[in-house]
Amino acid sequence: MKSQPTVVCFVRHGTTPTTGKVLPGRARGLHLSERGREEADGAGKRLAALGTVRAVYASPLERARETAKAVAGHLGLAVVVERGLFECDFGEWTGEELASLRKRPEWEAVQRHPSGFRFPGGESFAEVQARMAATVERFLWAHPGETVVAVSHADPIKIAVGDALGQPLDLVQRTVISPCSVSVVAYGAGSPVVLAVNSTGDLTALGFGASADGRPAGGRRRRAGAGAAGGGADAAAGSGA
């Protein structure tokens, strides 16, 4: 009998007053805007429809914890703060306007060669990749065969999804992670299977989770090879995924 994969639903925090304008990094005191609170509530409803989420983890930053609290409220769960989901440490660039940063010569390295870039006085992309990989490993040990939510930030989620895809780190900027989008990865006995990236819609058609009466979400469970990303969560449970 195949063991079920652990499914991690990576959720970016909701919109804040500085989203798209400033690189806030790990600065404290940044909260969700009204729009961000609405986005978080919507994400909670979409995730609750799965019926199988067993834990909600969040980055320590306020905007992530507020998003996670809204999600957890729809799931009847408490939020667990996980430092591994922290935003990238942007060092001296923290709090800088994005329009100004884009004019710097180093910005080209951030976009084209992130594997060789370290933010001045902060983290490197390679360190974020290692941190996120270690965090996912902790989820797999703590929640074998279960579904968990991990509320984090755009760059860490991009990197975690890219890692699951086997994507070189230098291509990570080709992925967009929008506020309160959900990116889903099933970690089974074989290679990870990416079920969704940057999703802001219905999640029940992805082939994992269950409705309130215990049936697989989205109706009958799909045959391997019939779902998104090579058969959905079922495919990830097999050694050939």
Secondary structure, 3 states (H helix, E strand, C coil): CCCCCEEEEEEECCCCCCCCCECCCCCCCCCCCHHHHHHHHHHHHHHHCCCCEEEEEECCCHHHHHHHHHHHHHHCCCEEECHHHCCCCCHHHCCCEHHHHCCCCCHHHHHHCHHHCECCCCCEHHHHHHHHHHHHHHHHHHCCCCEEEEEECHHHHHHHHHHHHCCCHHHHHHCCCCCCCEEEEEECCCCCEEEEEEECCCCHHHCCCECCCCCECCCCCCCCCCCHHHHHHHHHCCCCC
